[in-house]
Amino acid sequence: MPHDRTDRPVPPVTLEEITDDNWRAVADVAPTDDQRRFVAALGARYLLLSMRGGVWNSLGVRAGDAVVGHVMWAVDEADGSHWIGGMIIDAAEQGKGLGRATMHALIRRLAALPDCREIRLSYHPDNVPAARLYASLGFTPTGEREDDELVAALPVVRDTP
Ligand SMILES: CC(C)(COP(=O)(O)OP(=O)(O)OC[C@H]1O[C@@H](n2cnc3c(N)ncnc32)[C@H](O)[C@@H]1OP(=O)(O)O)[C@@H](O)C(=O)NCCC(=O)NCCS
């Protein structure tokens, strides 16, 4: 997929809890074949992780009438950091600004939680689109690794009362 950098407006997306109505569409969200080395082959894998693991919280990404992606978040009880993971925009919907819109929406949601001081995520060093997206949002590498992925963090700045 060619990528043309644009200053296009961010399209509206809604982050949805997983329900009886949307879980099938979220489960079917799939990256391109060559992106499967970076993420699960289907949103279904992350939905099951959220259901069975008790750590991650899956969300569906809706644009208009369609479910276009999956993303999930968690809190690391050890240090209180908030994590974003399982980010997939469906292959057919990539390159339209939806990944950026999803990150904006989830960062806003997490930053509104009273105990959120830092948001973390990780990505494979070869995952150029993800690295560029996260860097453009202010995430900076911490120098740590999670398995074969680089960890990056975004401080949550709060207005002083
Ligand atoms: C990474 C991903 C979520 C981006 O979603 P998207 O909707 O295609 O991205 P957007 O159209 O919102 O673009 C946002 C930014 O991502 C980067 N980007 C997106 N596609 C890119 C590409 N093909 N090449 C380089 N940078 C790219 C750019 O920085 C872009 O900003 P710009 O348009 O101002 O240059 C999507 O490619 C995806 O689902 N990939 C497979 C799963 C994955 O790797 N998830 C991340 C795991 S850490």
PDBQT file of the ligand as one rigid body, heavy atoms in Angstrom, charges set to zero:
ROOT
HETATM    1  C1  LIG A 201      -0.042   0.961  12.268  1.00  0.00    +0.000 C 
HETATM    2  C2  LIG A 201      -1.522   1.152  11.849  1.00  0.00    +0.000 C 
HETATM    3  C3  LIG A 201      -2.424   0.945  13.060  1.00  0.00    +0.000 C 
HETATM    4  C4  LIG A 201      -1.690   2.579  11.312  1.00  0.00    +0.000 C 
HETATM    5  O1  LIG A 201      -3.071   2.758  11.006  1.00  0.00    +0.000 OA
HETATM    6  P1  LIG A 201      -3.551   3.594   9.719  1.00  0.00    +0.000 P 
HETATM    7  O2  LIG A 201      -4.999   3.871   9.871  1.00  0.00    +0.000 OA
HETATM    8  O3  LIG A 201      -3.116   2.887   8.478  1.00  0.00    +0.000 OA
HETATM    9  O4  LIG A 201      -2.679   4.934   9.904  1.00  0.00    +0.000 OA
HETATM   10  P2  LIG A 201      -3.088   6.427   9.543  1.00  0.00    +0.000 P 
HETATM   11  O5  LIG A 201      -3.665   6.475   8.165  1.00  0.00    +0.000 OA
HETATM   12  O6  LIG A 201      -3.897   6.996  10.659  1.00  0.00    +0.000 OA
HETATM   13  O7  LIG A 201      -1.653   7.127   9.529  1.00  0.00    +0.000 OA
HETATM   14  C5  LIG A 201      -1.108   7.592  10.749  1.00  0.00    +0.000 C 
HETATM   15  C6  LIG A 201       0.392   7.662  10.639  1.00  0.00    +0.000 C 
HETATM   16  O8  LIG A 201       0.946   6.348  10.599  1.00  0.00    +0.000 OA
HETATM   17  C7  LIG A 201       2.123   6.367   9.798  1.00  0.00    +0.000 C 
HETATM   18  N1  LIG A 201       1.889   5.485   8.643  1.00  0.00    +0.000 N 
HETATM   19  C8  LIG A 201       0.728   4.885   8.314  1.00  0.00    +0.000 A 
HETATM   20  N2  LIG A 201       0.929   4.086   7.223  1.00  0.00    +0.000 NA
HETATM   21  C9  LIG A 201       2.222   4.217   6.881  1.00  0.00    +0.000 A 
HETATM   22  C10 LIG A 201       3.049   3.632   5.873  1.00  0.00    +0.000 A 
HETATM   23  N3  LIG A 201       2.559   2.743   4.990  1.00  0.00    +0.000 N 
HETATM   24  N4  LIG A 201       4.331   3.956   5.855  1.00  0.00    +0.000 NA
HETATM   25  C11 LIG A 201       4.864   4.823   6.736  1.00  0.00    +0.000 A 
HETATM   26  N5  LIG A 201       4.139   5.427   7.727  1.00  0.00    +0.000 NA
HETATM   27  C12 LIG A 201       2.837   5.106   7.792  1.00  0.00    +0.000 A 
HETATM   28  C13 LIG A 201       2.339   7.803   9.385  1.00  0.00    +0.000 C 
HETATM   29  O9  LIG A 201       3.103   8.454  10.386  1.00  0.00    +0.000 OA
HETATM   30  C14 LIG A 201       0.917   8.329   9.408  1.00  0.00    +0.000 C 
HETATM   31  O10 LIG A 201       0.866   9.726   9.562  1.00  0.00    +0.000 OA
HETATM   32  P3  LIG A 201       0.864  10.694   8.237  1.00  0.00    +0.000 P 
HETATM   33  O11 LIG A 201      -0.259  10.222   7.366  1.00  0.00    +0.000 OA
HETATM   34  O12 LIG A 201       0.635  12.053   8.816  1.00  0.00    +0.000 OA
HETATM   35  O13 LIG A 201       2.190  10.530   7.628  1.00  0.00    +0.000 OA
HETATM   36  C15 LIG A 201      -1.911   0.171  10.710  1.00  0.00    +0.000 C 
HETATM   37  O14 LIG A 201      -0.939   0.245   9.683  1.00  0.00    +0.000 OA
HETATM   38  C16 LIG A 201      -2.053  -1.256  11.142  1.00  0.00    +0.000 C 
HETATM   39  O15 LIG A 201      -3.103  -1.688  11.612  1.00  0.00    +0.000 OA
HETATM   40  N6  LIG A 201      -0.955  -2.054  10.983  1.00  0.00    +0.000 N 
HETATM   41  C17 LIG A 201      -1.000  -3.477  11.304  1.00  0.00    +0.000 C 
HETATM   42  C18 LIG A 201      -1.050  -3.714  12.800  1.00  0.00    +0.000 C 
HETATM   43  C19 LIG A 201       0.089  -3.021  13.526  1.00  0.00    +0.000 C 
HETATM   44  O16 LIG A 201       1.235  -3.045  13.127  1.00  0.00    +0.000 OA
HETATM   45  N7  LIG A 201      -0.260  -2.431  14.681  1.00  0.00    +0.000 N 
HETATM   46  C20 LIG A 201       0.684  -1.761  15.554  1.00  0.00    +0.000 C 
HETATM   47  C21 LIG A 201       1.283  -2.733  16.480  1.00  0.00    +0.000 C 
HETATM   48  S1  LIG A 201       2.497  -1.960  17.554  1.00  0.00    +0.000 SA
ENDROOT
TORSDOF 0
